[in-house]
Structure formats: C-alpha cells, structure tokens
Amino acid sequence: MISTTRNALCIFLALTLAMAPALPAQQTSPAEAPVSAPATAPTAAPIPGQIAAAHAIFVSNGGGTNYYNIFTGGPDRGYNTFYAELQQTNRYQLVGSPSQADLIFEIRSIAPEVGGPHDTVGYNPQLILSIIDPKTHATLWTTSANVRVLGRQKTRDRQFDASMAVLMDKLDQITGQTLTKAQLKAMNSNVRVPTAVKVILVVGIAAAVGLTTYGVYRVTHPPTLPPLTQPAMP
C-alpha cells in the first residue's frame, strides 16, 4: 500500500510540474535587470510592383482535396468561385493561356491534418492564392484564408463563400486597394479560432484531466475485496 501511494504521489507531482508554467532560470532584481531597447515594428517589405500593374490574368486551378466534397461543387468549388469573383470585379482581363497573361493566379483548396486530443485527427481547411510570374515561374506572393466547417451543407457553403470574400479582400489589399472597416474586421475574424473549436478543445482538455484524476484516484484507492471465507467443515 505504501508503494502504491508513493507511485500515486509521483504521478501527481509529474502532472503538477507538467501543467505549471516554465520559470526563468535566474531572477534578477530591478536594479540588475538589463535595459532593453524599445520594441519597434519591422519595416514592411515591398510588394512586387507588377502585381498592382497587372491587367491580363490567367487563373490556374491548383486543385482541391476530397475533403471539399462536403461543400456544393466539391474540390473545384474554390476555382469556380474564385474565377467568378474575378469576373465580377471587372478589374482584370481573364485570358485563356499563361503566355497571354501578365500574372498567374493559382487557387488551391487544401485541408492539412492537425492533431487533436486523445490522438484524434482534425483538419484545417484553407484557400491558398499564389501569384506567379508566367515568364520566370517565380511565386511573387502567397496569401490564404481559413475555411469554417460548421453546421449543415447550406451553412458550410455560406462559410466557404465568406472565406472566399476574405481572400478577395486580401488580394485587393495586396494590389493597393483601400479596405473598409467591415472588410478589415472580417479578415481579423478569419484568423481567429472559432468559438465552437475553442469549446471542443476545452472539452477535450477537461476530459483528459478528468481521466487522469480518476486514474490517480483508482491507484490510491484500490477496491476493497471481501474477505475469503473457508468452507464449513462437515
């Protein structure tokens, strides 16, 4: 029993240390603390000028994974929606071959796997826009938008379209267009973790803590077995 209790205490201490925030190796008094230079924002790197000057665009379908079958239009929904959005802007001439284009806009729909609690697998769907120089094949710029996947198919389709709108806003920003407060708000919201995902993460963490606590309890409180009774002698 003493050995069992000792093991339980070791498990508890290990969990406590794992959940505790890391401390610096050495604390210094205010007088000894080094004076650091004030933080400054990094200088924004220039955007290639040919992006804003481009007029003739070839839209390339970079493909989509089978994950996008949960949306109407499947893996090609990203390409078809993006092409239609560019047509509505009337800012570009959409050409039929890369040799006629000033730039190539390659749109991809990806959904890389991400780990979840208890070794579960989730996905992080994103729309990726790459701007490519057709002459050198150099990628001049890449931007992306997260895709929300919640609710029924109609709801998911609306969320997909909202993500495409954010991607179009980012393209406008790259080409020097001024965005409205609503557009900037939508862009900021797109990079945040959705509330539903936060709830799932919290529930997963709570479940893991609960299982660990129960395991420690079972180690320190083994079930009491009834005493063995000898059969009565005839």
C-alpha positions in Angstrom: 0.0 0.0 0.0 2.9 2.4 0.8 4.4 1.6 -2.6 1.1 2.3 -4.3 0.7 5.6 -2.5 4.3 6.6 -3.4 3.5 5.9 -7.1 0.4 7.9 -7.0 2.3 10.9 -5.4 4.9 10.6 -8.1 2.2 10.7 -10.8 0.5 13.7 -9.2 3.8 15.6 -8.9 4.7 14.9 -12.5 1.3 16.2 -13.7 1.6 19.3 -11.5 5.1 20.1 -12.9 3.9 19.4 -16.5 0.9 21.8 -16.1 3.0 24.5 -14.3 4.3 27.4 -16.4 8.0 27.4 -17.1 10.1 29.7 -14.8 13.2 31.6 -15.9 16.5 30.1 -14.8 17.5 33.1 -12.8 15.6 36.0 -11.4 17.2 39.5 -11.4 16.3 42.4 -9.3 15.0 45.6 -11.0 18.4 47.2 -10.4 20.2 44.3 -12.1 17.8 43.9 -15.0 19.3 44.9 -18.3 17.8 47.8 -20.1 16.4 46.7 -23.5 15.8 48.8 -26.5 12.2 49.9 -27.2 10.4 47.5 -29.5 9.9 48.7 -33.0 7.6 47.3 -35.7 9.5 45.7 -38.6 9.7 47.7 -41.8 7.1 46.3 -44.3 8.8 44.6 -47.2 7.8 45.9 -50.7 5.1 44.2 -52.7 6.3 43.5 -56.3 5.1 46.3 -58.5 4.0 44.1 -61.3 1.2 42.7 -59.1 -0.6 46.1 -58.9 0.2 46.8 -62.6 -1.1 43.5 -63.9 -4.2 43.5 -66.1 -4.3 40.2 -68.0 -4.7 37.3 -65.6 -4.6 33.5 -66.2 -6.5 31.7 -63.4 -4.9 28.3 -62.6 -6.7 25.5 -60.8 -4.2 24.3 -58.3 -6.6 21.5 -57.2 -8.5 20.6 -54.1 -8.6 17.6 -51.8 -11.5 15.2 -51.5 -12.2 16.9 -48.1 -14.1 19.6 -50.1 -16.8 17.2 -51.1 -18.6 18.4 -48.0 -19.3 21.6 -50.0 -21.5 22.0 -53.0 -19.3 21.8 -56.1 -16.7 19.6 -54.4 -12.9 20.2 -54.8 -13.4 22.5 -57.8 -15.6 24.9 -55.8 -12.6 27.1 -54.9 -11.5 27.5 -58.5 -15.0 28.2 -59.9 -15.9 30.6 -57.1 -12.6 32.5 -57.4 -12.9 32.8 -61.2 -16.5 34.1 -60.9 -15.4 36.7 -58.2 -12.6 38.0 -60.5 -15.1 38.3 -63.4 -17.4 40.4 -61.2 -14.6 42.9 -60.2 -14.1 44.0 -63.9 -10.5 44.9 -62.9 -8.8 42.1 -64.8 -8.9 40.6 -68.3 -9.1 36.8 -67.8 -7.1 35.2 -70.6 -7.1 31.5 -71.8 -3.4 30.7 -71.5 -0.4 31.7 -69.3 1.5 33.0 -72.3 -1.1 35.8 -72.7 -1.1 36.8 -69.0 0.8 39.4 -67.0 0.3 37.2 -63.9 -1.0 33.7 -63.0 -3.4 33.5 -60.1 -3.2 29.9 -58.8 -6.0 28.9 -56.4 -5.7 25.8 -54.2 -8.1 24.2 -51.7 -6.2 22.3 -49.0 -7.1 20.7 -45.7 -4.0 19.5 -43.8 -4.4 17.2 -40.9 -4.0 18.6 -37.4 -3.7 16.7 -34.1 -6.5 16.8 -31.5 -7.0 15.5 -28.0 -6.7 11.7 -27.4 -4.8 11.2 -30.7 -7.8 12.3 -32.7 -7.2 13.8 -36.2 -8.8 17.0 -37.4 -8.4 19.2 -40.5 -7.5 22.8 -41.1 -9.2 23.7 -44.5 -7.7 26.7 -46.2 -7.9 28.6 -49.5 -4.4 29.3 -50.9 -3.8 32.0 -53.5 -0.4 32.1 -55.2 0.6 34.9 -57.6 3.1 33.7 -60.1 5.2 35.4 -62.8 4.4 33.4 -66.0 7.8 34.3 -67.6 10.1 33.2 -64.7 7.6 30.9 -62.9 8.6 32.7 -59.6 6.0 32.9 -56.9 5.7 36.6 -56.2 3.2 36.4 -53.4 1.1 33.9 -51.4 -1.9 34.6 -49.2 -4.6 32.4 -47.6 -8.0 32.3 -45.9 -9.3 29.8 -43.4 -12.5 27.9 -44.2 -15.1 27.4 -41.5 -16.8 24.0 -41.5 -19.8 24.1 -39.1 -23.4 23.1 -39.5 -25.3 21.8 -42.4 -24.3 22.0 -46.1 -26.0 25.3 -46.8 -24.3 26.8 -43.8 -21.0 25.4 -44.8 -21.4 26.8 -48.3 -22.1 30.2 -46.9 -19.0 29.9 -44.7 -16.9 28.9 -47.8 -18.2 32.0 -49.7 -17.3 34.2 -46.7 -13.8 32.8 -46.7 -13.5 33.4 -50.4 -14.6 37.0 -49.8 -11.8 37.4 -47.3 -9.3 36.0 -49.8 -10.6 38.6 -52.4 -10.2 41.3 -49.8 -6.6 40.2 -49.2 -6.0 40.4 -52.9 -7.4 43.9 -53.0 -5.1 44.9 -50.2 -2.0 43.4 -51.9 -2.9 45.4 -55.1 -3.1 48.6 -53.1 -6.9 48.9 -52.7 -8.2 50.6 -49.5 -10.4 48.2 -47.4 -13.4 49.2 -45.4 -13.7 48.6 -41.6 -16.1 45.8 -42.3 -13.6 44.1 -44.6 -10.7 44.5 -42.1 -13.0 43.1 -39.3 -13.8 40.1 -41.5 -10.1 39.5 -42.2 -9.2 39.7 -38.5 -12.1 37.3 -37.6 -11.0 34.8 -40.2 -7.6 34.2 -38.5 -9.2 33.6 -35.0 -10.1 30.2 -33.7 -13.9 29.8 -33.9 -15.8 29.6 -30.7 -17.0 26.1 -31.5 -13.4 24.9 -31.9 -12.5 26.5 -28.6 -15.3 24.6 -26.9 -14.2 21.3 -28.4 -10.6 22.0 -27.2 -11.7 22.9 -23.7 -13.9 19.8 -23.5 -11.1 17.6 -24.8 -8.7 19.0 -22.2 -11.2 18.7 -19.4 -11.9 15.1 -20.4 -8.1 14.3 -20.3 -7.7 15.9 -16.9 -10.8 14.1 -15.6 -9.5 10.7 -16.8 -6.1 11.4 -15.3 -7.6 12.4 -12.0 -9.8 9.3 -12.0 -6.7 7.1 -12.7 -4.8 8.6 -9.8 -7.8 8.0 -7.5 -8.1 4.4 -8.6 -4.4 3.9 -7.9 -4.6 5.4 -4.4 -8.0 3.8 -3.6 -7.9 0.2 -4.8 -11.2 -1.6 -4.5 -11.6 -3.5 -1.2 -12.2 -7.2 -1.8 -14.4 -9.1 0.6 -12.5 -11.5 3.0 -12.2 -15.0 1.9 -14.2 -17.5 3.9 -13.3 -21.0 4.5 -15.9 -23.6 3.6 -17.6 -25.1 6.6 -16.2 -28.5 7.6 -18.8 -31.3 7.6 
